[in-house]
Amino acid sequence: MPSSISSSDPGQGAAWRRFARALAFTAAGVGAFVCLFVALVDPWGMLPLSPPWHRIPISSNARYSMPALAVSPRFDSAMVGTSTGRLLQPAILDAPFGAHFANMAMNSATPWEQDRILRLFLRHHPAPRVVLIDIDAEWCFADRHGLSGPNRPMPDWMYEGSPWRGYLEMMNMYAVQEAANQFMWLIGHKKQRFGSDGYASFVPPDRLYDPHRVDELFRTWTFDTAPANGPAPPPASTPFLARLLDAIPAETTKILWLPPSAREQQGAPGTQVAATRAACRTAIATLARTTPHAMAIDFEIPGPLADSRANFWDPIHYRQGVARMVMDDLAAAATGRDVPPTRARVLVPPHP
């Protein structure tokens, strides 16, 4: 009696095996092509065997873009800081300082992050001409996290001097995305957003300035008005900054500068915020005074600049005209010229 159970078609099984092999080979081929594409384009310019094409800072997270500037021989001077230092333009400061600056300031960069990018720069530039360090709230109000970790994702391999490791670290979708962006710029189909020296204006053009919108932004900020319990101690970041300054060659000009902020941000007299900022100012002056070829200048002072909201987009981000004033006064103070007392206070003048 014939069996009622039918056996599977051997031809059908073979067809499925061929399909699975073809799919696997196709996936492997696509994966290999993507890996090769990322390695050749090298979106952040940090792989050892990529073609010597001129690449631009491509990522909005500057922690990926700035290492290429830090190792580049095009520069002999550096700026580090947060967004409060991003509006300083190397193209303007190069001439008065006789330098070639890279602006490596990064949004919300902790002192730890600023330390890492500057130390990477120092490893590749053992005799820098000038180093500017933007001393804002990240330094003055630093906590344990700010002195030991990043605020945003950070590619450790770029900062640790292990470029070969990058071939493994780059195999992710973010690298693929940024390689595509870099490639589109290389072939002329993408506009450059971030300058090749690190500078980019992240604030709107002045023609779009709207006082009513600025007032609304100010109202969304919360200002600490707690009273002070006596003088504040030096910032927790003071020893950290001292070690960083010690790592910079003695002959290098070192400029510690406190950026402008609105009056509300500075803290009213008698508040803990004002006391902490005063302690920070004192600590910065002491460090500048005891560090060879250092100076300190404070733009965060009471006066007409801080009192007028027309100078700011929000309590900590000033307008382009203010940025130009800051650059002019930095150059003047560094060469021993007078700075208008309503704009800045030289805490420690340049000294040997």
N, C-alpha and C positions, 0 to 999 in steps of 0.2 A: 504494500500500500504506500503510495508516495507521501512524503512528509508535507504537512501544511505550513511549516516554518521556513520562510524564505531567507536565504543568506544575503548579506550585503554585497553590492556590486563592487568587485575589485577595482574596476575602472574608476568608479566614483571616489573611492578612497585615495587612489593615486592622484586624481585631479585635485583633491583637497590638499594633499601633501605638496603638490607643485605650487598651489596657490599660497600655502603658508610659507614655503621657501621664498617665493617671489616677493611676498609681503615683507619678510624678514630682510631680504637683500635690499629691497627698496628703502625700508626704514633705515638700514645701516648706511646706505648710500647717501640718503638725505641728511642723516646725522653727521656723517663724515664731511659732507659739503658744508654744512652749517658750522661745524668746528673749524674747518679750514678757512671759511669766510671770516669768522670772528678773529682767528689768529692772524690772518693777513691784514685785515682792516685795523685790528688792535685799537679799539675805540678810545682807550685812555693813554696810548703811547707808552706803555710800560713793559711790553714783552721784548725779550732780547733778540728775537730773530725776525721781527716784522719789518717790512720794507721801510726805507727812510723817507716816508712821505711827511709833508707838513700837516700835522693834525691840529685841531682846535679843541679847547675845552668844550665838551659836548653835553655834559650831564648837569641837570639842575641840582643834584646833590654834589656839591663841590668837593666832597671828600674823595670822590673818584677822579676828579679832573685835576686837582691841584698837585698831586705827586709828580706829574709830568713836568709842571713848571718848576717844582722844587729841584729836580735833577737836571734841568736844562742848562747848558753852558751859555745860553743867551743872556742870563741874568747874573748880576753880582751883588744884588741887594734885595731885601725881602720886607714885605709888610705882612703881619699876621693880626688876626682879630676876629670879630664877629661882623654881622651886617652893618654895625655902626662904623666900620672901617672900610667898607666896600666901595664907597664913593671917592676914595683917594685914587687919583689917576697917575699911573706911572709916566704917561706921556707928558704930564705937566711937571712932575717932581724930578724926573731924570736930570734935566738940565741944571737946576739950582743945586742939586746934590752931587752932580758929576757921576751919576750912577745909572744902572739899568735895573729898575725895580720889577719884581713880580709881586702883584697884589694877591696874596693867598688867604685873605680874610674869607671866612665861611659863615653862613647863617647859623646862629645859635651855637657857635663852636665853644666847647668847654675849654678851660685852661689846659686840660690834658690833651685835647685835640690840637690846640695851638702849639703846644710843646712838641707833639709828634711831627707836625708838618715842618716846623722850624728846624728841628733836629735832623730831619731828612734833608732839608736844604743845606744845613751846615756840613753834613757828611759829603756832599757833592760840591760844596763851595767853602773850602777851609779858610779862606781869607775874604769874607764879604766886606763890602765897603760900608753899608748902612743897614741897620735893622730897625724897623718901626714896630712897636707893640702897642696895640689898641687896648687900653685898660678901661673896660666898662664894667657893668654889673656882673658879668660872668667872673671877673677876677675879684671885685670888691665884695661880692656876696657869695663867693664860691662855697660849695658844700662838698661832702665826701665824694658824691657822684661826679661832680665837676672836676675833681682832681684825680679821678681814677677811671673814667670811661667816657664814651662818646654820647652825644645827644641824638645822633642819627646813624644809620648803618655806615660802616667804615671798612674798607678792604684792607685788612691787616697786612697782607702780603706785600702791598705796595709800599708800606711804611717800614717793613722789617728787612728790606734789602734782599728779598728772595724772589727775583723776577721769574725764575724758571717755574716756581710754584704757580705762577699766574696762569699757565696753560691748563691747569686743572681747575683753578678758581674761576676762570672765565666761562666755564661751560654751564651757563645758566641763562634764563630768559632775559634778565636785565642786560647782560652783556650782549646778547643777540639784538635786543632792541637798540642799544646804544651803538653797536656796530653798524646797524642799518642807518641810524642817524648820521654817524660819521661818514659812511659811504656816500650817502646822499649829498653831504656837503662836498666831499672830495670830487664828485662828478658834476658839481655845480647846480644841484637841484634843491639845496637847502640854504637858507640865510644864516649867517653866523650870528649867534645870539650873545655869546660870551667872548670877550676879547682874548687875544692870544697872549696878553700879559696879565690876564686874570681880572682885569677891570670890566665891569658891566654895570650900567645904570639900572638898578632894580626898582627905582621909584619912577612914577609917571613923569612925562615931560611937564615943565612948569606951566605950559599953556593950558593944561588940564587941571591946574590947581583949583580946588573948590573949597573955600573957607567953611562952608556949611557942612560939607562932608568931613572935613578935618575936625570940626567941633563934635560931630557925631562919633568919630573914632575916639577922640579924647574921652567922651562920656562912657565908652565901653571899657576903658582901662580902670583898674582898681588900684588906688594909691594907698600905701600903708601909712597911716597917720598915728600909729602907736607911739606914746611918749618914750623917750629914752630913759634908761635907768643908769644915768651917769655916762662917762666916756666909754666908747666901744673899744674892744680889743683889736689888735691888728688883724687883718683878714687871714683866714686859714690858708689862703693861697700864697702868703708872703714867702715862706721857705721854698715853695715850689717855684715861684718866679725867680728867687735868688739863685737857685740851682740852674735854671735856664739861662740867666744872664751870665753865670760863670762858664757856661758851655760856649758862649760867644767869644771869639778872640778879643784880647784886650784892646787891640788897635782899631777894631770895628766901632764906628759911631753907632750908639744905641740911643734910641729915642722912645721914651715912655710917654704916651699922650692919652689924656682923658677926653673923650669926645663930647661934643655939646649935647645937652638934653634939655627938654622943656622944664620950666620952673616946677611944675607939679611932680615931675619925676625925681627931682633933686632932693625932695623932702623938706618940709618946713622946719625952721629952727626949733630945736627941742624935741624933735622926733627921733626914733631909733634909726630911721633911714638916714637922716642927716648926720647922726653921730657915726654911723657905719661908714658913710662916704668920707667923713672927715678923717677917720682912722685910716681908711684906705689911702687917702691923699698923703697923709703923714708917712705911711709905710713906703709908698712909691717914691716919695722925696728922699727918704733915707737910703733906699736901694740905689737910686740914681746918684746920690752923693758919694756912695762908697764903691761904685762901679766905674772902672776906667772908661773914659771917653763916652760918658752917658749924660743925658739931660732928661728933664721931665717938664712937661707943659700941660696945663689944665685948661681945657675949654668948657668944662662943666662948672661954670661960675654963675652966680646971680648977676642979673643985668639985663640990658635991652634985648640981647639975643635970646636969652632963656624966657623972657617975659612975653615975647610976641609969638603967638601960634603961627603967624604968617611965615615963620622960619622953618616950620616942621610939617611933616606929613602925619606923624603921630608922635607920642611923647619922646621917642628915642631916635627917630629917623628924620634927619634934617634935609633941607632942600639943596639943589645943586649950587645955588649961590653961596650958601653957607659952607658947602664942601670946598668951593674955590677959596673962600676966606681962610678956612682951616689949612689948606695947602700953602697959601701965601704966608701964613703966620708960622707954620712949621719950618718953612725955608728960612724965614727971617730969624727966628729964634736959634736955629741951628748954626747960623753964621754970625750970631752975636748982635743982630740988629733989634731995635725996639719993636715990641708988639703992643698994639693998643690995649690998655688995661680993661676996656669994656668988652673985649673979645676973648682974651685969654690971660692966664697968669703963669709966668715962667716959674716953676717951683724950684728947679735946679738948672742953672745955665750950663752950656757946654763946658767941659773941663777935661784936662788930660787924664 
